[in-house]
């Protein structure tokens, strides 16, 4: 909009005013700014006398006032922004809204209040085609308006879950010619296929049209009965720019789309209808995604019905240098183990939820291969937390490596014959220590959330084998919330006091910090002897922090038997710090 450069140009005599009689007063800016000088009738009514025909000039006055307001607005500092910069600000505000399908108001043009602020903002908003690219069948009038104003900008289209031929076909017919500039497409799984795997008539033409610019194809969940099927061929199998593929109750197949530029692959099954997919097919798809960054599966059961390699062939290796996150949920441990043993992912954050299994040699499988290659994401672990959640028959393994955090949840599947968690917890910990790379481990925590049965299997020999794999351990945290711990900490002390069989040296020579919470077999004399022996061997404890029932009501440390411990430990306190939280990002979709 051209803003007038001087107030005198805002209201100027019209041709009518130029030819008016000399006795007719002129409407000038100076006249308008001094209303006390106006000569208006005392009564403005239907019978008022208007010899100067001022009523006929109200429309001109309204426009004049609007022009004056525009001029006043043009003096505001915000109007120093160019239209291009202002449009970028508007686009940033629109990006703050959630993406569909979480944002049920997607396509409602809810940002349109920006166009109501002033004339200049409205002009910029109406002229910015990128603001009008979000379309939804839920708001048909807004969809048609957006199609008209979007120009040739790339589109984002949401097919609502309640879309039918009667309420949405007209919109889909209008969108169909614009599929060559479709950028993001969101459709409900109920319209992708019926019980027989046939694509709905409403969507068949849309997903069959060429979409060379498509970057996101999202099939979202809807509460409806049905099974999980293979994804049909979309857009002729040619999606050269596809970057995000999220499939609910569908699984991909090589040839149904192009995966060369894919960066995110999400596959979700149903609670009682898991996705069943051959592991070899999954490996083929991953190999076809050289730039993949995120791989997520939820409620997917991968089968291994066919050999992954021929008899004389070496193990298949797929290198994905860009893969930075793997989330695998509710999958068999041995399948995840075979999958990870064939992936080379040096810069990846790992999060898994697997069904625990026990091998014939009584070692437990929890999804991690026995032989970790140099580029495996679980190499060089620095922190490890083992948390038993026996009430849910699960164990949580979380920690950090030199580069990334990780989390593994291993659960005993219902109907399994491997026993309950308190019974197998000791041997399970030994399997974890033998499988993971703990040579650089500096901090180790073991905990039980809350349970009424003691854990068994934590004998001294088990702890000796565990600590022997932690030569650089510096901090040990023990947090038990059981009614009885069956001498848990006594076995730990006994193991730490046992010299290494091969070298004869103390285990974990760098250990200087120990935290104890709810040790029900606490003995200050035993800890005194242990700390003194460590000090005499040249491996003194720097801090011993405890929270025990014995000292719940103690106000003065001098009244306890902890004073003698201070003779051999630098710091003894009753306020153990909370273990640091390990932040592992999870998929929310």
BAKOL-916809 format. One line per field, with one value per residue (C-alpha): residue number from 1; residue in three letters; chain; x negated, y negated, z negated. Coordinates in steps of 0.05 Angstrom, whole numbers. Example, Ala and Ser with C-alpha at 12.3 -4.5 7.8 and 13.67 -1.06 7.14 Angstrom:
BEGIN
num = [1:2]
residuo = [ALA:SER]
cadena = [A:A]
c1 = [-246:-273]
c2 = [90:21]
c3 = [-156:-143]
END
This chain:
BEGIN
num = [1:2:3:4:5:6:7:8:9:10:11:12:13:14:15:16:17:18:19:20:21:22:23:24:25:26:27:28:29:30:31:32:33:34:35:36:37:38:39:40:41:42:43:44:45:46:47:48:49:50:51:52:53:54:55:56:57:58:59:60:61:62:63:64:65:66:67:68:69:70:71:72:73:74:75:76:77:78:79:80:81:82:83:84:85:86:87:88:89:90:91:92:93:94:95:96:97:98:99:100:101:102:103:104:105:106:107:108:109:110:111:112:113:114:115:116:117:118:119:120:121:122:123:124:125:126:127:128:129:130:131:132:133:134:135:136:137:138:139:140:141:142:143:144:145:146:147:148:149:150:151:152:153:154:155:156:157:158:159:160:161:162:163:164:165:166:167:168:169:170:171:172:173:174:175:176:177:178:179:180:181:182:183:184:185:186:187:188:189:190:191:192:193:194:195:196:197:198:199:200:201:202:203:204:205:206:207:208:209:210:211:212:213:214:215:216:217:218:219:220:221:222:223:224:225:226:227:228:229:230:231:232:233:234:235:236:237:238:239:240:241:242:243:244:245:246:247:248:249:250:251:252:253:254:255:256:257:258:259:260:261:262:263:264:265:266:267:268:269:270:271:272:273:274:275:276:277:278:279:280:281:282:283:284:285:286:287:288:289:290:291:292:293:294:295:296:297:298:299:300:301:302:303:304:305:306:307:308:309:310:311:312:313:314:315:316:317:318:319:320:321:322:323:324:325:326:327:328:329:330:331:332:333:334:335:336:337:338:339:340:341:342:343:344:345:346:347:348:349:350:351:352:353:354:355:356:357:358:359:360:361:362:363:364:365:366:367:368:369:370:371:372:373:374:375:376:377:378:379:380:381:382:383:384:385:386:387:388:389:390:391:392:393:394:395:396:397:398:399:400:401:402:403:404:405:406:407:408:409:410:411:412:413:414:415:416:417:418:419:420:421:422:423:424:425:426:427:428:429:430:431:432:433:434:435:436:437:438:439:440:441:442:443:444:445:446:447:448:449:450:451:452:453:454:455:456:457:458:459:460:461:462:463:464:465:466:467:468:469:470:471:472:473:474:475:476:477:478:479:480:481:482:483:484:485:486:487:488:489:490:491:492:493:494:495:496:497:498:499:500:501:502:503:504:505:506:507:508:509:510:511:512:513:514:515:516:517:518:519:520:521:522:523:524:525:526:527:528:529:530:531:532:533:534:535:536:537:538:539:540:541:542:543:544:545:546:547:548:549:550:551:552:553:554:555:556:557:558:559:560:561:562:563:564:565:566:567:568:569:570:571:572:573:574:575:576:577:578:579:580:581:582:583:584:585:586:587:588:589]
residuo = [UNK:UNK:UNK:UNK:UNK:UNK:UNK:UNK:UNK:UNK:UNK:UNK:UNK:UNK:UNK:UNK:UNK:UNK:UNK:UNK:UNK:UNK:UNK:UNK:UNK:UNK:UNK:UNK:UNK:UNK:UNK:UNK:UNK:UNK:UNK:UNK:UNK:UNK:UNK:UNK:UNK:UNK:UNK:UNK:UNK:UNK:UNK:UNK:UNK:UNK:UNK:UNK:UNK:UNK:UNK:UNK:UNK:UNK:UNK:UNK:UNK:UNK:UNK:UNK:UNK:UNK:UNK:UNK:UNK:UNK:UNK:UNK:UNK:UNK:UNK:UNK:UNK:UNK:UNK:UNK:UNK:UNK:UNK:UNK:UNK:UNK:UNK:UNK:UNK:UNK:UNK:UNK:UNK:UNK:UNK:UNK:UNK:UNK:UNK:UNK:UNK:UNK:UNK:UNK:UNK:UNK:UNK:UNK:UNK:UNK:UNK:UNK:UNK:UNK:UNK:UNK:UNK:UNK:UNK:UNK:UNK:UNK:UNK:UNK:UNK:UNK:UNK:UNK:UNK:UNK:UNK:UNK:UNK:UNK:UNK:UNK:UNK:UNK:UNK:UNK:UNK:UNK:UNK:UNK:UNK:UNK:UNK:UNK:UNK:UNK:UNK:UNK:UNK:UNK:UNK:UNK:UNK:UNK:UNK:UNK:UNK:UNK:UNK:UNK:UNK:UNK:UNK:UNK:UNK:UNK:UNK:UNK:UNK:UNK:UNK:UNK:UNK:UNK:UNK:UNK:UNK:UNK:UNK:UNK:UNK:UNK:UNK:UNK:UNK:UNK:UNK:UNK:UNK:UNK:UNK:UNK:UNK:UNK:UNK:UNK:UNK:UNK:UNK:UNK:UNK:UNK:UNK:UNK:UNK:UNK:UNK:UNK:UNK:UNK:UNK:UNK:UNK:UNK:UNK:UNK:UNK:UNK:UNK:UNK:UNK:UNK:UNK:UNK:UNK:UNK:UNK:UNK:UNK:UNK:UNK:UNK:UNK:UNK:UNK:UNK:UNK:UNK:UNK:UNK:UNK:UNK:UNK:UNK:UNK:UNK:UNK:UNK:UNK:UNK:UNK:UNK:UNK:UNK:UNK:UNK:UNK:UNK:UNK:UNK:UNK:UNK:UNK:UNK:UNK:UNK:UNK:UNK:UNK:UNK:UNK:UNK:UNK:UNK:UNK:UNK:UNK:UNK:UNK:UNK:UNK:UNK:UNK:UNK:UNK:UNK:UNK:UNK:UNK:UNK:UNK:UNK:UNK:UNK:UNK:UNK:UNK:UNK:UNK:UNK:UNK:UNK:UNK:UNK:UNK:UNK:UNK:UNK:UNK:UNK:UNK:UNK:UNK:UNK:UNK:UNK:UNK:UNK:UNK:UNK:UNK:UNK:UNK:UNK:UNK:UNK:UNK:UNK:UNK:UNK:UNK:UNK:UNK:UNK:UNK:UNK:UNK:UNK:UNK:UNK:UNK:UNK:UNK:UNK:UNK:UNK:UNK:UNK:UNK:UNK:UNK:UNK:UNK:UNK:UNK:UNK:UNK:UNK:UNK:UNK:UNK:UNK:UNK:UNK:UNK:UNK:UNK:UNK:UNK:UNK:UNK:UNK:UNK:UNK:UNK:UNK:UNK:UNK:UNK:UNK:UNK:UNK:UNK:UNK:UNK:UNK:UNK:UNK:UNK:UNK:UNK:UNK:UNK:UNK:UNK:UNK:UNK:UNK:UNK:UNK:UNK:UNK:UNK:UNK:UNK:UNK:UNK:UNK:UNK:UNK:UNK:UNK:UNK:UNK:UNK:UNK:UNK:UNK:UNK:UNK:UNK:UNK:UNK:UNK:UNK:UNK:UNK:UNK:UNK:UNK:UNK:UNK:UNK:UNK:UNK:UNK:UNK:UNK:UNK:UNK:UNK:UNK:UNK:UNK:UNK:UNK:UNK:UNK:UNK:UNK:UNK:UNK:UNK:UNK:UNK:UNK:UNK:UNK:UNK:UNK:UNK:UNK:UNK:UNK:UNK:UNK:UNK:UNK:UNK:UNK:UNK:UNK:UNK:UNK:UNK:UNK:UNK:UNK:UNK:UNK:UNK:UNK:UNK:UNK:UNK:UNK:UNK:UNK:UNK:UNK:UNK:UNK:UNK:UNK:UNK:UNK:UNK:UNK:UNK:UNK:UNK:UNK:UNK:UNK:UNK:UNK:UNK:UNK:UNK:UNK:UNK:UNK:UNK:UNK:UNK:UNK:UNK:UNK:UNK:UNK:UNK:UNK:UNK:UNK:UNK:UNK:UNK:UNK:UNK:UNK:UNK:UNK:UNK:UNK:UNK:UNK:UNK:UNK:UNK:UNK:UNK:UNK:UNK:UNK:UNK:UNK:UNK:UNK:UNK:UNK:UNK:UNK:UNK:UNK:UNK:UNK:UNK:UNK:UNK:UNK:UNK:UNK:UNK:UNK:UNK:UNK:UNK:UNK:UNK:UNK:UNK:UNK:UNK:UNK:UNK:UNK:UNK:UNK:UNK:UNK:UNK:UNK:UNK:UNK:UNK]
cadena = [A:A:A:A:A:A:A:A:A:A:A:A:A:A:A:A:A:A:A:A:A:A:A:A:A:A:A:A:A:A:A:A:A:A:A:A:A:A:A:A:A:A:A:A:A:A:A:A:A:A:A:A:A:A:A:A:A:A:A:A:A:A:A:A:A:A:A:A:A:A:A:A:A:A:A:A:A:A:A:A:A:A:A:A:A:A:A:A:A:A:A:A:A:A:A:A:A:A:A:A:A:A:A:A:A:A:A:A:A:A:A:A:A:A:A:A:A:A:A:A:A:A:A:A:A:A:A:A:A:A:A:A:A:A:A:A:A:A:A:A:A:A:A:A:A:A:A:A:A:A:A:A:A:A:A:A:A:A:A:A:A:A:A:A:A:A:A:A:A:A:A:A:A:A:A:A:A:A:A:A:A:A:A:A:A:A:A:A:A:A:A:A:A:A:A:A:A:A:A:A:A:A:A:A:A:A:A:A:A:A:A:A:A:A:A:A:A:A:A:A:A:A:A:A:A:A:A:A:A:A:A:A:A:A:A:A:A:A:A:A:A:A:A:A:A:A:A:A:A:A:A:A:A:A:A:A:A:A:A:A:A:A:A:A:A:A:A:A:A:A:A:A:A:A:A:A:A:A:A:A:A:A:A:A:A:A:A:A:A:A:A:A:A:A:A:A:A:A:A:A:A:A:A:A:A:A:A:A:A:A:A:A:A:A:A:A:A:A:A:A:A:A:A:A:A:A:A:A:A:A:A:A:A:A:A:A:A:A:A:A:A:A:A:A:A:A:A:A:A:A:A:A:A:A:A:A:A:A:A:A:A:A:A:A:A:A:A:A:A:A:A:A:A:A:A:A:A:A:A:A:A:A:A:A:A:A:A:A:A:A:A:A:A:A:A:A:A:A:A:A:A:A:A:A:A:A:A:A:A:A:A:A:A:A:A:A:A:A:A:A:A:A:A:A:A:A:A:A:A:A:A:A:A:A:A:A:A:A:A:A:A:A:A:A:A:A:A:A:A:A:A:A:A:A:A:A:A:A:A:A:A:A:A:A:A:A:A:A:A:A:A:A:A:A:A:A:A:A:A:A:A:A:A:A:A:A:A:A:A:A:A:A:A:A:A:A:A:A:A:A:A:A:A:A:A:A:A:A:A:A:A:A:A:A:A:A:A:A:A:A:A:A:A:A:A:A:A:A:A:A:A:A:A:A:A:A:A:A:A:A:A:A:A:A:A:A:A:A:A:A:A:A:A:A:A:A:A:A:A:A:A:A:A:A:A:A:A:A:A:A:A:A:A:A:A:A:A:A:A:A:A:A:A:A:A:A:A:A:A]
c1 = [0:-26:-27:-18:-81:-47:18:40:44:91:152:151:206:243:265:333:302:262:324:367:392:345:392:388:337:279:264:191:146:141:217:224:174:214:285:303:304:353:421:468:543:560:605:585:651:694:723:658:643:576:564:491:507:458:495:477:404:402:376:319:306:304:252:213:212:190:133:114:112:69:22:19:6:-49:-87:-89:-158:-130:-115:-188:-190:-187:-129:-175:-200:-129:-107:-163:-138:-67:-94:-132:-68:-31:-87:-76:-11:-14:-19:38:69:57:81:155:162:112:140:187:144:144:87:132:137:70:107:154:101:93:97:23:23:85:52:-10:30:75:14:-28:-11:-49:1:57:28:61:124:172:236:264:269:292:304:235:205:233:210:140:137:153:103:45:23:-29:-56:-65:-3:10:74:111:166:209:227:301:292:344:364:422:383:313:313:320:258:218:238:213:148:134:107:59:25:-36:-50:-27:-80:-47:11:47:100:136:120:194:194:131:162:221:221:203:145:181:167:229:259:254:178:160:151:114:60:54:37:-35:-63:-135:-141:-111:-154:-107:-58:-24:29:57:96:171:211:241:238:193:128:58:42:-13:-15:13:-28:-24:-32:-54:-110:-149:-161:-229:-226:-191:-225:-175:-134:-88:-44:10:34:-5:-75:-116:-141:-198:-170:-107:-144:-212:-257:-320:-309:-271:-294:-239:-205:-150:-111:-55:-12:51:54:84:67:-8:-42:-75:-133:-191:-258:-290:-239:-254:-329:-315:-277:-330:-383:-341:-343:-415:-399:-351:-354:-296:-269:-210:-168:-111:-73:-108:-126:-183:-189:-251:-220:-275:-351:-379:-441:-460:-501:-568:-555:-582:-533:-496:-519:-479:-513:-469:-515:-458:-414:-409:-350:-322:-259:-235:-175:-144:-186:-220:-290:-322:-294:-319:-386:-391:-369:-420:-477:-467:-464:-525:-499:-557:-518:-452:-410:-378:-312:-281:-223:-231:-205:-258:-282:-329:-377:-397:-461:-417:-440:-385:-371:-348:-359:-434:-481:-534:-591:-587:-624:-667:-611:-555:-514:-524:-599:-637:-582:-599:-536:-489:-425:-391:-322:-279:-204:-183:-109:-108:-158:-206:-277:-298:-368:-386:-451:-497:-555:-609:-561:-488:-438:-403:-345:-326:-262:-261:-195:-176:-121:-56:-56:-132:-166:-229:-203:-187:-234:-258:-279:-320:-345:-415:-429:-398:-446:-504:-479:-475:-546:-573:-537:-547:-613:-628:-703:-696:-637:-645:-577:-531:-463:-418:-348:-281:-219:-175:-161:-147:-192:-268:-312:-353:-414:-457:-511:-581:-607:-556:-577:-651:-638:-598:-649:-707:-678:-677:-751:-740:-679:-678:-607:-560:-487:-442:-368:-323:-249:-234:-208:-271:-334:-362:-431:-436:-488:-527:-540:-562:-612:-637:-649:-685:-730:-749:-812:-812:-829:-877:-914:-903:-885:-822:-761:-741:-803:-777:-711:-706:-631:-577:-503:-456:-381:-339:-393:-357:-418:-462:-522:-566:-621:-623:-626:-681:-723:-710:-728:-791:-814:-804:-842:-900:-903:-908:-836:-801:-727:-714:-639:-589:-517:-461:-387:-368:-312:-364:-375:-306:-296:-369:-382:-455:-505:-548:-496:-503:-555:-572:-624:-674:-663:-689:-756:-763:-715:-723:-649:-592:-522:-448:-426:-442:-433:-383:-413:-415:-358:-377:-337:-320:-274:-214:-168:-100:-54]
c2 = [0:-69:-111:-187:-226:-288:-301:-351:-296:-254:-299:-341:-376:-331:-356:-369:-411:-451:-472:-486:-556:-602:-606:-530:-514:-469:-406:-413:-375:-438:-443:-369:-376:-432:-405:-465:-506:-461:-491:-432:-433:-426:-366:-309:-275:-253:-323:-362:-416:-403:-461:-442:-369:-345:-279:-262:-270:-221:-165:-210:-230:-156:-142:-203:-181:-111:-142:-184:-121:-86:-145:-143:-68:-78:-119:-60:-26:42:13:3:78:93:135:194:192:184:244:285:265:288:354:365:353:404:455:450:488:563:605:651:697:672:603:615:542:551:519:472:411:396:347:301:252:225:196:158:115:61:50:62:128:150:133:172:232:235:229:283:348:391:372:405:474:512:547:595:629:610:537:539:464:447:501:471:402:428:462:396:355:405:391:442:453:525:551:588:629:664:713:714:780:767:751:784:778:733:682:685:709:639:617:677:665:593:616:671:624:594:660:640:588:628:626:658:707:734:788:835:908:924:893:927:996:1037:1106:1136:1088:1048:973:931:899:831:834:880:825:780:829:854:786:765:726:707:655:698:696:725:782:793:847:831:872:874:915:967:1042:1072:1108:1088:1094:1077:1005:1000:970:895:843:895:918:855:807:777:725:766:751:772:836:850:911:931:1003:1008:1032:1011:1055:1044:1017:985:919:888:889:856:790:818:789:814:881:896:961:974:1035:1047:1069:1137:1138:1130:1115:1178:1166:1207:1184:1193:1145:1094:1099:1088:1025:999:1011:970:911:886:820:846:808:835:906:922:984:995:1060:1093:1167:1182:1254:1290:1343:1341:1340:1270:1294:1353:1408:1386:1311:1266:1231:1175:1106:1042:976:917:860:810:852:815:849:920:933:1005:1023:1089:1135:1202:1195:1244:1209:1141:1173:1200:1133:1092:1140:1123:1048:1002:939:901:838:867:861:927:939:1009:1044:1119:1185:1218:1287:1340:1381:1453:1432:1395:1326:1276:1239:1167:1143:1129:1172:1211:1183:1108:1080:1017:972:1002:949:986:984:943:937:885:887:946:950:1018:1009:1069:1059:1127:1109:1102:1159:1110:1084:1015:1006:934:896:856:873:825:795:812:835:902:940:1013:1041:1116:1148:1219:1236:1263:1339:1344:1400:1363:1344:1278:1219:1226:1298:1283:1214:1236:1277:1224:1171:1218:1226:1150:1142:1195:1166:1091:1056:1032:1023:947:946:892:891:950:950:1009:999:1032:989:1023:1096:1142:1200:1203:1210:1273:1294:1235:1278:1253:1291:1256:1188:1206:1221:1157:1112:1145:1115:1044:1028:952:948:886:882:937:923:975:959:1014:1007:1078:1103:1145:1145:1213:1185:1149:1098:1149:1188:1123:1108:1179:1176:1109:1136:1196:1186:1200:1273:1256:1196:1202:1128:1097:1093:1023:988:919:927:868:853:900:884:929:922:970:1021:1064:1104:1044:1056:996:1042:1080:1015:989:1050:1045:972:981:1039:996:939:983:1012:942:938:894:876:802:803:850:824:865:860:917:934:936:861:834:794:775:700:701:743:747:789:845:897:860:818:875:882:811:835:875:838:765:749:789:759:777:739:781:743:765:801:757:765:794:759:806:777:819:819:786:797]
c3 = [0:17:-46:-35:-48:-77:-115:-63:-12:-53:-43:19:57:104:173:143:89:140:178:116:103:65:5:-6:-62:-42:-82:-98:-146:-190:-191:-211:-267:-300:-311:-355:-291:-256:-237:-244:-260:-333:-321:-275:-259:-201:-192:-203:-153:-116:-68:-58:-41:-95:-102:-31:-47:-106:-62:-39:-112:-133:-80:-100:-173:-151:-111:-172:-215:-164:-165:-241:-240:-189:-242:-290:-297:-276:-207:-195:-179:-105:-80:-70:-142:-167:-127:-158:-227:-209:-183:-248:-288:-245:-255:-331:-323:-331:-269:-251:-271:-342:-321:-306:-283:-227:-165:-203:-188:-262:-252:-212:-270:-245:-185:-231:-264:-211:-136:-124:-162:-124:-58:-76:-102:-40:5:-28:7:-44:-98:-60:-48:-105:-81:-117:-96:-165:-143:-70:-62:-90:-45:18:-3:-17:51:84:44:40:111:131:59:34:-3:-68:-67:-124:-108:-170:-203:-190:-117:-72:0:-19:-60:-30:42:69:31:53:125:119:87:138:193:143:122:162:108:47:-8:-69:-68:-130:-122:-171:-167:-159:-90:-67:-64:-87:-118:-51:-39:14:15:4:66:33:30:87:139:90:69:140:170:180:121:138:82:26:-37:-91:-86:-153:-164:-232:-283:-290:-340:-295:-291:-239:-226:-204:-130:-81:-57:14:70:62:116:167:121:140:82:96:40:-14:-80:-134:-132:-191:-186:-236:-228:-163:-146:-86:-30:18:84:54:47:57:-5:22:-15:-75:-142:-189:-188:-240:-242:-293:-304:-345:-417:-401:-328:-323:-258:-231:-184:-160:-189:-120:-90:-144:-130:-56:-71:-119:-66:-17:-66:-65:-99:-151:-217:-260:-262:-307:-314:-364:-373:-315:-314:-266:-243:-222:-178:-125:-132:-132:-95:-53:-86:-57:-61:-116:-163:-127:-149:-135:-151:-170:-190:-195:-241:-307:-342:-345:-384:-384:-428:-448:-406:-419:-447:-399:-338:-362:-376:-305:-277:-316:-300:-226:-234:-237:-271:-303:-323:-348:-411:-428:-463:-466:-500:-490:-517:-560:-538:-567:-524:-533:-569:-620:-597:-585:-520:-525:-454:-455:-413:-450:-408:-402:-342:-349:-323:-365:-402:-469:-468:-520:-572:-625:-669:-681:-722:-733:-762:-778:-773:-799:-805:-729:-717:-684:-690:-665:-639:-626:-620:-577:-532:-512:-461:-474:-527:-520:-552:-550:-582:-587:-609:-626:-577:-606:-605:-603:-641:-660:-730:-764:-768:-841:-826:-764:-781:-802:-740:-697:-724:-709:-637:-631:-656:-609:-548:-555:-548:-619:-614:-619:-668:-721:-756:-772:-806:-824:-851:-863:-855:-907:-921:-980:-961:-968:-907:-904:-865:-887:-918:-929:-868:-824:-849:-840:-767:-758:-791:-754:-690:-720:-731:-727:-773:-817:-845:-869:-886:-919:-929:-955:-971:-994:-1060:-1064:-1023:-1043:-1058:-991:-1015:-1055:-990:-956:-1012:-1012:-937:-940:-994:-951:-910:-836:-821:-765:-792:-867:-869:-898:-853:-829:-856:-838:-876:-925:-931:-957:-968:-1007:-1015:-1056:-1073:-1125:-1143:-1158:-1202:-1217:-1242:-1176:-1137:-1184:-1171:-1096:-1092:-1134:-1090:-1028:-1059:-1080:-1009:-980:-955:-1007:-1006:-999:-1014:-1045:-1042:-1075:-1088:-1135:-1184:-1240:-1236:-1218:-1283:-1295:-1300:-1322:-1284:-1345:-1380:-1328:-1313:-1248:-1283:-1281:-1205:-1196:-1219:-1154:-1107:-1090:-1089:-1122:-1116:-1120:-1058:-996:-931:-880:-820:-758:-709:-642:-588:-531:-478:-459:-400:-410:-352]
END
